[in-house]
Amino acid sequence: MNNLLYKLPILFLIVFLKTTLSAQSMLDLETGAIFSGYNNVRIPGNLGTNFSLKNDLKPQTNFFYRLRANYVIKKRHSFSVLYAPLKIKSEGNVAKDIFFEGVLFPANTELKGVYQFNSYRLTYRYDIINKPKFVFGLGFTGKIRDAKIALSSPGLSSEKTNVGFVPIVNFRFKWNIDDKFGLLLDGDALAAPQGRAEDIQLAATYQQSENIGFRAGYRMLEGGAANNSVYNFTLIHYASFGITYTFSRKNSTN
């Protein structure tokens, strides 16, 4: 399953590039720095020790990237695929024993933690409002998460992995202030008894030309789950910069 997940971004790109002449097609790259807000863990959820990969251990400040391919039909119907890898490493020591996924880590030993949350998403969105100044759309995202939380010390290691499917609500609001500048609010979000997930971006946009657009702003990734198997709630802050390339069309279906 993991091998298939790593091949998905390549497959998405191949399908996308084969369709660029028939509709409005875009490639989007986002990058920047990520910072941990909180990352609270207890695994198993009913027996493990509470600890924080943010406060008990010291997380590294990492750079990230996200790659998205968009495909728009008749101006209002938007399809996209997203590859968004995420990994944060932490280290330090804790003045208490930590029981984590079947392994007891003694107090005051050097610990290394890994938080991984790779995301693969397929989204459909319909623009309810599509005007020169304002665009607002709602849709649905199917997300595959490839998650892992790992803890290790000299001679000991343990990890909890999870690959699963999550349906989420997608939204996008764009205010075009003029021909060049705009404000963008978009993301995926859903809350349920089993847990919650939010991935929301607020950015200023600049359209340099018909083909190239830039944006800069803030992204928040938050969520988690609480059950007998796992307790984990995480908040990640992103300082992000993005560039979108729109392919020119000779034959338009709009």
Secondary structure, DSSP 8 states (H G I E B T S, - for coil): -HHHHHHHHHHHHHHHHHTTTTSEEEEEEEEEEEEEEEEEEESSTTTS--EETTTTSEE--EEEEEEEEEEEETTTEEEEEEEE--EEEEEE--SS-EEETTEEE-TTS-EEEEEEEEEEEEEEEEEEEE-SSEEEEEEEEEEEEEEEEEEEETTEEEEEEEEEEEEEEEEEEEEE-SSSEEEEEEEEEEEETTEEEEEEEEEEEEE-SSSEEEEEEEEEEEEEEESSS-EEEEEEEEEEEEEEEE---SS---
